[in-house]
């Protein structure tokens, strides 16, 4: 059962978190392009598409911590420091995405004047949080893998 839960957790992370990080990273440059040329219908469509990808995959991404908790419980590591740090960083990433990235994207899509540079900064913070979680999941201090 542990291998199944771990496989679903890792696959969900790849399928759900990957597209959000890529689409969110692509959004600010397209927003800058659209602000420079408001008549660029291609940029406007791309901006809406990237925002929709971020919204949908953010919702799908809830599966990642659900299966992560199930996997950790099955492995008996719920109290491990590396896991607690990963949980905190994941929660912070979710807050950054839900409270900053998505609302800034919405404002830009709706033409409400958000700053693409600020969006790029918070998107970078979101991506760094996920990178840190990924490293913790691979390195796992105290792991029995010997890696």
N, C-alpha and C positions, 0 to 999 in steps of 0.2 A: 504494500500500500504506500509506503514511503516513496518508493521510486516513481509511482504513478503521480502522487501529489507534487513531488519535486518537478517532474516533467511538465505537468500542467502549469505550475508556477513559473517555470523558466520560459515555456512557450508563450504564456500570457504576457510576461514581461516583454518579450521580443515583439509579439504581435500588437500589443496595446501601447506600451510606453515608447517603443521605437518610433512609430509614426507621429506621435505627439511631439517628441523632441525634434524630429526632422521638420515637420510642418511648422512648428512654433519658431524654429530657427530661420526658416525661409520667409516667414511673414514680414519681419521688419524691412528687409530690402525691397520687397514688393510694395510695401506701404510707402516707402520713400519714393519709389518709382511712380506710384500713383499720385502722390502729393506733388511731384514735379510736373506731371502731365495728367491732370484730372480727366482729360478726354480719352485716356488710354483704357478702352473697354476690356482689353485683354488683362491688364493689371487688376482692374476692378473685379473681374470674374475669378482670377487667380486668388485674390485676397479673400473673397467669399468662400472659395473652395478650401483654402488652407484653414480658415477659421472653422469651417464645418468639420474638417478632419480633426482638428484639435478638440472640438466639443464632443464629437462621437467617441473618439478613442480615449478621451479623459473619462467618459462614463464607462466604457469597456474596461478601462484600467483598474477599476475597483476590484476586478477578479484577482489581480496580482496580489494585493495584501491578504485577501481572503484565503487563497491557496497557500500563501506564505505562512500565515498563522497555522493553517492545518498541517503543513509540512513540518514547521517548527515544533508543534505539539507532538506529532508522530515521532519526531527525532528526539524529543525530550530536551530541547535547547531553548525553551521559552525564556528562561532566566539569564541566558548568556549575554554578556556585555555587548558583544558585536551585534547581536540580534536587536537588543534594546536600542543601540545607536542607529541601526538600520531602520527600525520602526520610527524613531524620532525624525530622522532625515526624510523618510518617506512621507510622514505627516507634514513636515515643513514643505516638501515639494508639492504636495496636494494643495496646501494653503496658497503657496505662490502661484500655482496654476489657476486655482479657482478664484482667488481674490485679486490677483494682479494680471496675469497673462491674458486670460480669457476676457475679462472686462476691458482691458486696454485694446485687445483685438476688436471687440465689439464696437468700441468707440471709434476706432479707425474705419471699420467697415461701414458704420452708420454716418461717417463724416462729422463726428463730434469733436474733432481736434485733438486727439491724444498724440503724444510725442513718440515717434518711432524709435528714437534713440533710447528713451526710457524703457520702452517695450523690449528693445534688444537687450538692455541691461538685466531686466527681471527674467527674461527668457534665458539668458546666460546663467543666472543664479539657479533657475529651475533645472537646467541641464547639468550644472555642476553638482547639485544635490543628488540627481539620479546617478551621475558618474560615481560619486562617493558611495552610494548604496551598492552599486554594482561591484565596486572594488571590495567592499566589506563582505558581500555575498561570495566572492571568489576566494578571498584571502582567509576569511573566517579564523580569527585568532583562536588558537586551541583546537583547530581542526584535526581530525584523525587522518586526513588525506596525505599528510606529510609534505604538502606543497608549501 
